[in-house]
Each structure stands twice: as structure tokens, then as C-alpha cells.
């Protein structure tokens, strides 16, 4: 069965004079050859990630445009950043909440509830705990997830569900979600800004792109998770997801395509951004960009390029091999960005674009 959501020419803002979305269109769809499918929803701060979920849920209804679903009345569940549990109810009563709500009790499935409780390993808590104040944050989130899945949703919305959890708990929680998504053939929209989470669980990334010089989103980038991390669609996406060993510097080209690193200047069309891993960094005693080593941590060193004052991050293991060298040069592949958006992959040989 096809499961999809389409945003068609959506205009929305919480205040009339401060739009968040303008003419925003995209489709999220579970491929027919996939049992379950997770779309990681990402974007810069204030780009409207949580607002997208509110529009899907119908919490915010004053928008222009159309939000279309593949079925007439899809069952949609939602797990927020912080578990919303009622203190006057026991953990079990919280988990079975939809069993007593008129709009949802026809969707509640006891067999499904019991099976998912076992998968989430909270059966004992449901039987023994008398108050939600007795249980941990991770256990509360498991109860929230159990409650959301107990009505066999067509679409599951997760809004940074691992906020505040310990790393060990996060790892297990993600593994469990991944299993449940496949077993119950869910279409999931997973909001996060953490690379590890989205890399582990998502099939596809939908990235909200703010317009140049504004906070309005009218465009998205959609790609497989693997492709997203190979070539992030914008500089913002690159910074949000890059590893420490990936460097971002700004540059101009001379008439011979020689690279000249510079400080970024707003609205200068001649300045581009470049990202590259430390594999492209090489050292020399003769020519290149003169640098100085300004600080070392336990694993990495910061190198300042003397002419442009730009900073590079290089592993100590690499820099120690060339401790006496005074210059660096680039030879290898790099991604080039202009005005936020990714342009192309380039090949550099001895600081010259080929």
C-alpha cells in the first residue's frame, strides 16, 4: 500500500508579517519495494522542522495551499521531543491512553500493544511501576513510542525523540525504532539535527533550505542518506553534518584557476566555499600556503594559514609526520559551494583547479 504526504504550494507563518514557508512543495513517499521507510527531516535553526509536523498533524490549520495524503483518513501518531505523560496516570495507563479516547479507541490493538511492549522491553515497567516519576527518561520515551504505535499508524512523526537521553540509551532506542519501522511497515518522518541519528536510521533526507538573505523556506533538497553526506546540498547542511576532519575554507580563483584562500565577504559573487577532507592536504618545505600550528588537542591540531588567517583542522597523526614543514598544498577532490548551494565536485592539483 502506498503511503505518501504531499505539500503543494504551502504558505505559512505564525504571524502574518513573518512567513516561515512560501510556496513550499515536496512529496514524501514510501517506495512500494520497501517494508518501512524513514525520512530524516533536517534544516537550520528556525527553518520550520517542527512546524512541518504540526501542519501534518493538523495542529496548525491556517495555511494556504494543500497538504495531501495517499489515503483519505490516515492514522497519524506523534512522539515529541520530551515525553508527554500524565502524572495522575500510571505508566501502563499512559501507554494505553488511546484505548480510552473516543477518536482513537477503534484503532487501538491490544495484541499489537503487547507485542511492541515486549520489543521495547518495558513489560515489567508497565506491570510494576505505579507512577511515571519512578521511571527514567529513556523509559518514558519508550512508553511514548508504545502509545504512538498502539493504534497501528500509517504515518509516525518523531520530533527529536532522543533529546536528553544518554548515548547508550540512544543507541538501543534507535536500533529498536529501526526494527519496528520494518516490522510494521511504517512511513516515518524523523526530525533531528544529529548526524549519527539520521545516518543510522534514515533512508532519505529532506533538508529545508532558507532563501538567500531571509529566514523563509521555499525550497527543499531530497536525496538518499548516503548521497546527502557525500554532497550536502548547502553550506549550512555541510556545517551541520560534517566530521571534524572535513575542512571548509573560502577562496577566489585567479586567471589560471589557482586557488587563493580569503575571508568570506557577504554578497561577493567571486568568493566560493570549498570543503575537503584532510586526505587532500599535503605538506611542503618549498611552496604553497604558509601556516603555523596554533593549538593541539588530544587528537587534532588547528593550523592557521598566515596570509588569509583561515583555520584548518588536521589530525595530530598526520601533522606529526611533517612537523618541520612550513607550507601546505591541496591535491585531491573538493566540493564547491556558491551562495549556500552546492555547485560541483572539483579536482585540485597543487592548489590549482583542473
N, C-alpha and C positions, 0 to 999 in steps of 0.2 A: 504494500500500500504506500502510495506517495504521501510524504509529509513535507509541507513547504510553507513558508511565510514570505510574502512579497510586500515591500514598502514601495508605493508608487507616488512619486512627486509629493513627498511629505514636507509640509511647513509646520514648524512647531517651536514655541518658546514659552517659558513660564510667565514671561512678561511680554506684552505686545511689541515693545520697542527693543527687545533683546532676543532675537531669534537664535535658536540653537541649531535647528535644521532648516535648510532652504532647498526645496526641490530635490529632496533626497530619495533615491530609488535604488533598490537592490532586492535580490531574491536569495533566500536560504532554503536549501532543499536537500533532503536525504536521498542519495542515489539509490536506485532500485536494487543495485547489486551489493548494498551494504546492509548488514543487520542493524547496526546502530551507527549514529553519526554525530560527531561533536564539532561545533563551530566555535572557535575561540574569538570572542568579541573584544577587540583591543582599540586603543586610541589614547591620545594625550589627555592630561588632566583637563576636565571640563568639556570634553568632546561629546558627552552625552551617552556614554555606555549604559549606565543605569536607566537613563531616560528611555532608551530603546526598549528595555524590558518592561517599563511602565506602560509604554504605548501598546506593546503586545498584550499585556495583561488587561488593558482597558482602564487602568487606574487614571491615566491621563487621556481624556477623550476630546479635548478641544484642539484638534489639529486639522489642517487642510490636506487633502489628498486621500489615498486609500491604503488600508492595510488588509491584505487578502490572505486567506488560509486555504489550503487544499481541501479541507473538509468544512462543512457548514458550521459545525459547533465543536471545534477541537477541545479536548480536555487539556488544560494547561496548568502545570504546577510550578511553584517558585520557591527557591531557597535563598534567603537574603544573606548579607554579609555576616550578621550576628543572628544567632538562633532566636526566634521569637516564640518563647514558651511561656505558658500561663502558670504563675506561681501557685495559684489555688488548685491546679490540677496536678496529678501525679505524672511522672514521665510516660507511663502507659496511656493515661487519658490524653495527654498531649499528642502522643503518636497516633492515637485512634481518633483524633479530632474530627476528621471528615466523616467518620461513621455516624456522627450526630448532627451534622449540618445538612439542612434540607436540600440545598442546591447540589450537594456532592455525595450524599449517602448512597445514592443509587450507583455511583461509580466505585464505592469502597469495596474492596475484595479481601475477605479475611484470609483466604489461602495465600494470596499474594503477600499480604501483610506479614504473615507468619514466616514465609519463606525469605523475604527480604530482611526481616529482623535477624534471622539466623545468619544470612550472608554478612550483615553489618556487625554481627557478634554482640548484640545488645539484648538478647532474650533474657538473660539473668537480670539485667538492669530493669527491664520492663516488669519483671515478676517481683523484684525485691525492693527497688527504690521507692520511697514514699513521697519524696519531694525533689523538684528539679534543682534545688540548692545542694543536693547531696552528690551531684554528678559533675564530671569535668566538662570543659568547653568542647573537647572533641566528642564526648558522648552526647552532648546537647545537639551538636551539628548532625550526628548520626540519627538522632530522633527526628530532627527537622527533615532530613533526607527521606527517612522511612515514611513520615507523614506525607511528604510530597509524592512519593511513589505508590502509596497505598491506593490511589484512585486510578492507577494504570494510565498515566498521562500520555497524550500523543506528543506533547512538547514539554520539556523540562528546562526551566530557566534557573541558572546558578549565578548569583551575583557575588563574586569573590568569596566563595563559601569557606575558604581556608584561612580567612583573616583571624589572626590571634592564636592560631594553633601552633604547637611545637613542630619542628621539622620532621621528627619521626612519625608523629601523628598524621601530618600532611601526606607523607609518602604512602602510608597504608590507606588513607582516605581516598587518595587519587586512584590507587590500584583497585579499590573496591568500586568506585564510581565507574571506572573503565569496564569492569566486569558486568555491572548492572546495565550499562548502556547497551552492551552487546546482547546480553541475555533477554532484555525486554524491548529491544529494537527501538530505542528512543532517538528522537531528534533533540539534541541538547544545544543550548546557547550558553556558553561559559564565559562570563566576564572576568577578566583578570589583567594585571599588568606585570605578572611574574613570568619570566621566560620559562623556568623549569616546569611550572604547572601547564602552560599552554603547549609546550613542546612534548610533554608526556601524554596528554590526554586528547589533544585536538587533531581532527582530520583536516580542517580548513581554518584559515584565519580571515576574519572580516575586520579590516582596520579602518577606523573613521578618520578622514583627512580634513583638517581645518583649511578653509580658504586662506590664500596669502593675505597677510596683514589684517586678519579678522579672526573671530572665535566661532564663526559659522561653519557648519559641516554640510557640504552639498555633494560630497563625493566619497566613495569607499574604494578600498583595494581588497580584492578577494583572490586568494591563492591557496595552494596546498600549504600545510605547515612547513614541509621541507623547503619549498621554494621561498616562503616568506623569510626564513632565516638565512638562506643563501643570498637573496637580494631584497632586503627590507625596502618597502615602497617609498618611504620618506626618510628624511634625516631624523625626524622625531622617533619614528619606528626603529631606526638604527640605534639611536642612543638608548631607547627603552629596552632593547633586546640584545645589544652587543655584549660580547665577552670582554673581559679585561684586556686580553691580548689583541683585540681589534682596535686600531687607532683611527681617529677621524681628524683630518687636517684640512685647512682651506688653502687654495692655490690659484695662481694665474698661469697662463701659458705664454711663452714668448713666441716670436715668429717661427722658431724652429721646433715648436712643441716641447720645449724644455720647461720643466716644472719649476715654479717659483712659489715657495710657501709664503703666505701672507696672513695677517689678521683679518677676520671676517669683517666686511663692510656691508651695512644694510642697503638693499636695493642696488647693489653693484652687479650688473649682469656679466661682468668679466671674471667674477670670482665664483669658484665652484668648491664643493666639498668632496673629499676623497676618503674612502675607508679601505683599509688593508690590514692584513694580519702581520705579525712580526716575521713571518716567513719571507715577506718582501723586503725586509730591512737587512741591509748588508753594511759592513764597516770597511773603512779605508784609512790609510795614513796620508793619502795624497790629495784626493778631490772629493767633492760632494758638499753636503750641508754640515758645517761645523757645529758641534754640540758640546754640551757639558752635562755631566751626571749630577743632578741636584739633590736626589734623595733615593734611598733604597729601603724597602720594607722587607718582610720575611721572604717574599717570593718575587717581587717586581721592583724595577728601578724606573725613575722618571728622568727622561733626557730632555733638556731644553735646547732647541735649535737657536743658535745665538742671533742670527740675522732677523728671523721672524718672531722669535720668542714663543713659538709654538711648542707644546709639550707632547712627547711620545712616551708610551708605556712599553717596556721591554722586560722580559723575564731575566732574573739575575743569572740564570744558567747561560743564557745567550750572551749577555753583556760581559760576563767574566772571561769569556774566550777572547774578547777583544778589548780588554781593559786599557790598553795603551793607545788605541786608535782615537783619532780626533774628528773623523768625518763619517757620515753615513750616506748611503745612496740607496735608491729603490730600484729593484728589479723583480718583477712579478705582476700579478693581477691586482686590480683595484676596482672598486665601484665608484662611479662619479654621480654626484647629485647637483642639481641646479634649482634654486628657489624651492627647496624642500623635496622635490620629486626625483626619484631615481632615473638617471638618463641611460647609462650603459656600463658594461664591463670593459675596462681598457687593459692593455698590456703596456707595462713600463719597462724600459731597459736603460740602466744607468741614468735615472732621473729624466728620461725623455719618453714621451708618449708615442707609441708606434702605431 
